[in-house]
């Protein structure tokens, strides 16, 4: 059993739709080979990394404790002291994607992950750190064999809400 179910690397802030008026926002992505199935990751829980315009890490946080979803945390960072300090974000998700493109309700912050060996946990944590930080002396990529990478869906006309 794996902890990390999916992830998105270096998504662009300008394609993160915040919503306007009565229209709720979204964070759409698609998996390799499944571009027609868009998944909304706004209710995802996990870890995220914020990068500046030069793709340097400026902040690492978590989403899921309390009512803070990934979408909520990113919206908060658009209004807090980080509002002008980040342009890109990476997210690492714990909720699986169902066959219909919705996020699973099975994985919750307080859910237990049973049957996970320390070896598997070390591989996943090391893997995600290698992928996110990209240390120049690491010769291989991260060991994320069972996690699915999602690519950000970009719309031609995404408006920036105030």
Secondary structure, DSSP 8 states (H G I E B T S, - for coil): --S--EEEEEEEGGGSEEEETTEEEE-EEEETT-TTS-EE-TT--EEEEEE-TT--EEEEEEE-STT--HHHHHHHHTTSTTTTT-SEEEEEE-S-B-TTS-B-SS--TT----S--HHHHHHHHHHHHHHHH--TT--S----TTSEEEEE---TT-----
